[in-house]
Amino acid sequence: MRVKRFPKLTMVLVTWEDTTSDAKWHDKQEVEKAKATIVKTIGLFIENKKRVLKVVHSITEDWDSDYTLIPWGCVIAINELEVK
């Protein structure tokens, strides 16, 4: 996926496909119907590295933060959000 580079701290909505699993036993039809989970993550864009997109959700003045790293192979779309 070719992705536009955003300035740091741009608010983005990332749509991505996550691993789905269930440890209990299922019959063949249930397994065949199972699908990956589509996730939407809102955060502040930090950087896109070779293998991962990095976003944070909260950030201090000293740049301490929580974060989500999303492998590029899982990203379906990334859209800039307008902040008012």
KEFIGU-522418 format. One line per field, with one value per atom (N, C-alpha, C): residue number from 0; residue in three letters; chain; atom name; x, y, z. Coordinates in steps of 0.05 Angstrom, whole numbers, padded with zeros to 5 digits. Layout:
residues N
num	NUM_... $
residuo	ala_... $
cadena	A_... $
atomo	CA_... $
X	X_... $
Y	Y_... $
Z	Z_... $
end
This chain:
residues 84
num	0_0_0_1_1_1_2_2_2_3_3_3_4_4_4_5_5_5_6_6_6_7_7_7_8_8_8_9_9_9_10_10_10_11_11_11_12_12_12_13_13_13_14_14_14_15_15_15_16_16_16_17_17_17_18_18_18_19_19_19_20_20_20_21_21_21_22_22_22_23_23_23_24_24_24_25_25_25_26_26_26_27_27_27_28_28_28_29_29_29_30_30_30_31_31_31_32_32_32_33_33_33_34_34_34_35_35_35_36_36_36_37_37_37_38_38_38_39_39_39_40_40_40_41_41_41_42_42_42_43_43_43_44_44_44_45_45_45_46_46_46_47_47_47_48_48_48_49_49_49_50_50_50_51_51_51_52_52_52_53_53_53_54_54_54_55_55_55_56_56_56_57_57_57_58_58_58_59_59_59_60_60_60_61_61_61_62_62_62_63_63_63_64_64_64_65_65_65_66_66_66_67_67_67_68_68_68_69_69_69_70_70_70_71_71_71_72_72_72_73_73_73_74_74_74_75_75_75_76_76_76_77_77_77_78_78_78_79_79_79_80_80_80_81_81_81_82_82_82_83_83_83 $
residuo	met_met_met_arg_arg_arg_val_val_val_lys_lys_lys_arg_arg_arg_phe_phe_phe_pro_pro_pro_lys_lys_lys_leu_leu_leu_thr_thr_thr_met_met_met_val_val_val_leu_leu_leu_val_val_val_thr_thr_thr_trp_trp_trp_glu_glu_glu_asp_asp_asp_thr_thr_thr_thr_thr_thr_ser_ser_ser_asp_asp_asp_ala_ala_ala_lys_lys_lys_trp_trp_trp_his_his_his_asp_asp_asp_lys_lys_lys_gln_gln_gln_glu_glu_glu_val_val_val_glu_glu_glu_lys_lys_lys_ala_ala_ala_lys_lys_lys_ala_ala_ala_thr_thr_thr_ile_ile_ile_val_val_val_lys_lys_lys_thr_thr_thr_ile_ile_ile_gly_gly_gly_leu_leu_leu_phe_phe_phe_ile_ile_ile_glu_glu_glu_asn_asn_asn_lys_lys_lys_lys_lys_lys_arg_arg_arg_val_val_val_leu_leu_leu_lys_lys_lys_val_val_val_val_val_val_his_his_his_ser_ser_ser_ile_ile_ile_thr_thr_thr_glu_glu_glu_asp_asp_asp_trp_trp_trp_asp_asp_asp_ser_ser_ser_asp_asp_asp_tyr_tyr_tyr_thr_thr_thr_leu_leu_leu_ile_ile_ile_pro_pro_pro_trp_trp_trp_gly_gly_gly_cys_cys_cys_val_val_val_ile_ile_ile_ala_ala_ala_ile_ile_ile_asn_asn_asn_glu_glu_glu_leu_leu_leu_glu_glu_glu_val_val_val_lys_lys_lys $
cadena	A_A_A_A_A_A_A_A_A_A_A_A_A_A_A_A_A_A_A_A_A_A_A_A_A_A_A_A_A_A_A_A_A_A_A_A_A_A_A_A_A_A_A_A_A_A_A_A_A_A_A_A_A_A_A_A_A_A_A_A_A_A_A_A_A_A_A_A_A_A_A_A_A_A_A_A_A_A_A_A_A_A_A_A_A_A_A_A_A_A_A_A_A_A_A_A_A_A_A_A_A_A_A_A_A_A_A_A_A_A_A_A_A_A_A_A_A_A_A_A_A_A_A_A_A_A_A_A_A_A_A_A_A_A_A_A_A_A_A_A_A_A_A_A_A_A_A_A_A_A_A_A_A_A_A_A_A_A_A_A_A_A_A_A_A_A_A_A_A_A_A_A_A_A_A_A_A_A_A_A_A_A_A_A_A_A_A_A_A_A_A_A_A_A_A_A_A_A_A_A_A_A_A_A_A_A_A_A_A_A_A_A_A_A_A_A_A_A_A_A_A_A_A_A_A_A_A_A_A_A_A_A_A_A_A_A_A_A_A_A_A_A_A_A_A_A_A_A_A_A_A_A $
atomo	N_CA_C_N_CA_C_N_CA_C_N_CA_C_N_CA_C_N_CA_C_N_CA_C_N_CA_C_N_CA_C_N_CA_C_N_CA_C_N_CA_C_N_CA_C_N_CA_C_N_CA_C_N_CA_C_N_CA_C_N_CA_C_N_CA_C_N_CA_C_N_CA_C_N_CA_C_N_CA_C_N_CA_C_N_CA_C_N_CA_C_N_CA_C_N_CA_C_N_CA_C_N_CA_C_N_CA_C_N_CA_C_N_CA_C_N_CA_C_N_CA_C_N_CA_C_N_CA_C_N_CA_C_N_CA_C_N_CA_C_N_CA_C_N_CA_C_N_CA_C_N_CA_C_N_CA_C_N_CA_C_N_CA_C_N_CA_C_N_CA_C_N_CA_C_N_CA_C_N_CA_C_N_CA_C_N_CA_C_N_CA_C_N_CA_C_N_CA_C_N_CA_C_N_CA_C_N_CA_C_N_CA_C_N_CA_C_N_CA_C_N_CA_C_N_CA_C_N_CA_C_N_CA_C_N_CA_C_N_CA_C_N_CA_C_N_CA_C_N_CA_C_N_CA_C_N_CA_C_N_CA_C_N_CA_C_N_CA_C_N_CA_C_N_CA_C_N_CA_C_N_CA_C_N_CA_C_N_CA_C_N_CA_C $
X	00017_00000_00018_00013_00028_00012_00025_00011_00024_00007_00016_00030_00051_00064_00050_00044_00031_00051_00047_00064_00059_00079_00075_00052_00037_00014_-00011_-00011_-00036_-00056_-00081_-00101_-00110_-00109_-00115_-00134_-00149_-00166_-00154_-00145_-00133_-00152_-00159_-00175_-00157_-00158_-00139_-00152_-00139_-00149_-00132_-00146_-00132_-00136_-00118_-00120_-00145_-00158_-00182_-00177_-00183_-00180_-00200_-00205_-00224_-00214_-00208_-00196_-00215_-00241_-00260_-00263_-00275_-00278_-00302_-00298_-00320_-00322_-00346_-00349_-00339_-00336_-00324_-00338_-00365_-00379_-00373_-00371_-00364_-00336_-00317_-00290_-00289_-00303_-00303_-00316_-00335_-00348_-00332_-00312_-00297_-00281_-00280_-00266_-00248_-00228_-00211_-00228_-00220_-00234_-00224_-00243_-00236_-00237_-00215_-00212_-00208_-00219_-00215_-00201_-00178_-00162_-00158_-00165_-00161_-00137_-00119_-00095_-00080_-00058_-00041_-00018_-00015_00006_00033_00051_00078_00098_00096_00114_00105_00114_00111_00138_00145_00170_00166_00187_00186_00165_00161_00142_00118_00118_00095_00087_00062_00051_00049_00058_00059_00040_00020_00003_00002_-00003_-00007_-00035_-00044_-00072_-00073_-00053_-00050_-00020_-00014_00015_00019_00041_00048_00066_00071_00090_00118_00125_00151_00151_00129_00125_00123_00116_00108_00081_00077_00051_00045_00020_00013_00015_00013_00017_00004_00000_-00008_00011_00022_00038_00022_00018_00001_00019_00023_00038_00025_00042_00031_00015_00022_00007_-00022_-00028_-00056_-00072_-00059_-00072_-00089_-00114_-00133_-00134_-00136_-00137_-00128_-00118_-00111_-00120_-00136_-00148_-00143_-00136_-00132_-00159_-00160_-00185_-00182_-00203_-00203_-00207_-00190_-00192_-00202_-00224_-00235_-00230 $
Y	-00024_00000_00025_00042_00068_00088_00100_00118_00145_00165_00193_00196_00212_00218_00242_00240_00261_00275_00300_00313_00300_00300_00289_00302_00286_00294_00301_00293_00295_00274_00282_00264_00246_00219_00201_00179_00168_00145_00123_00102_00079_00056_00045_00021_-00002_-00023_-00045_-00071_-00092_-00119_-00133_-00143_-00155_-00185_-00198_-00227_-00234_-00255_-00264_-00293_-00301_-00329_-00336_-00361_-00371_-00399_-00403_-00428_-00451_-00445_-00468_-00483_-00506_-00523_-00513_-00513_-00505_-00526_-00528_-00546_-00533_-00549_-00540_-00515_-00514_-00491_-00465_-00467_-00443_-00433_-00452_-00444_-00431_-00442_-00431_-00403_-00397_-00371_-00350_-00359_-00340_-00320_-00295_-00274_-00259_-00245_-00228_-00204_-00192_-00170_-00144_-00127_-00100_-00081_-00066_-00048_-00019_00000_00028_00041_00052_00065_00094_00111_00140_00147_00163_00170_00193_00201_00221_00207_00213_00201_00208_00189_00194_00188_00165_00158_00133_00130_00105_00094_00072_00058_00038_00024_00005_-00016_-00025_-00047_-00040_-00016_-00010_00020_00025_00052_00056_00079_00085_00109_00104_00126_00126_00149_00152_00162_00158_00166_00188_00190_00211_00217_00243_00250_00273_00272_00293_00314_00336_00356_00344_00324_00311_00287_00284_00263_00235_00233_00207_00200_00175_00169_00139_00133_00106_00104_00080_00078_00053_00053_00029_00027_00003_-00003_-00022_-00014_-00030_-00039_-00065_-00074_-00064_-00055_-00044_-00065_-00090_-00111_-00113_-00101_-00102_-00077_-00056_-00030_-00031_-00024_-00023_00006_00025_00054_00071_00095_00115_00142_00155_00181_00202_00226_00248_00258_00264_00275_00304_00319_00348_00353_00369_00376_00405_00409_00437_00448 $
Z	00000_00000_00000_-00018_-00019_-00003_00017_00035_00035_00035_00038_00065_00065_00091_00103_00129_00144_00162_00168_00188_00215_00233_00259_00273_00288_00304_00287_00262_00246_00256_00261_00270_00246_00250_00228_00238_00219_00223_00206_00220_00206_00206_00183_00181_00174_00191_00187_00195_00185_00190_00211_00232_00255_00255_00268_00272_00288_00281_00296_00303_00328_00335_00357_00359_00380_00387_00413_00422_00426_00425_00429_00403_00404_00380_00363_00337_00318_00296_00285_00263_00237_00216_00191_00180_00180_00169_00185_00211_00227_00220_00218_00211_00184_00164_00137_00136_00154_00154_00170_00186_00202_00185_00194_00180_00199_00187_00203_00213_00235_00247_00234_00225_00215_00238_00242_00265_00254_00268_00262_00286_00282_00303_00297_00316_00314_00331_00320_00335_00321_00334_00323_00309_00283_00267_00278_00282_00291_00268_00256_00234_00220_00195_00182_00175_00188_00183_00161_00155_00133_00137_00162_00167_00183_00197_00214_00212_00218_00221_00251_00260_00289_00295_00313_00322_00352_00364_00393_00398_00422_00429_00449_00466_00486_00487_00492_00492_00511_00526_00545_00532_00546_00535_00531_00547_00544_00524_00510_00490_00502_00528_00538_00527_00519_00506_00507_00501_00494_00464_00453_00424_00413_00386_00371_00347_00344_00320_00303_00277_00259_00236_00232_00209_00183_00164_00139_00124_00126_00112_00121_00144_00155_00149_00140_00136_00110_00113_00090_00080_00099_00091_00114_00108_00128_00118_00134_00126_00147_00137_00155_00166_00191_00203_00208_00203_00208_00237_00249_00278_00279_00293_00295_00322 $
end
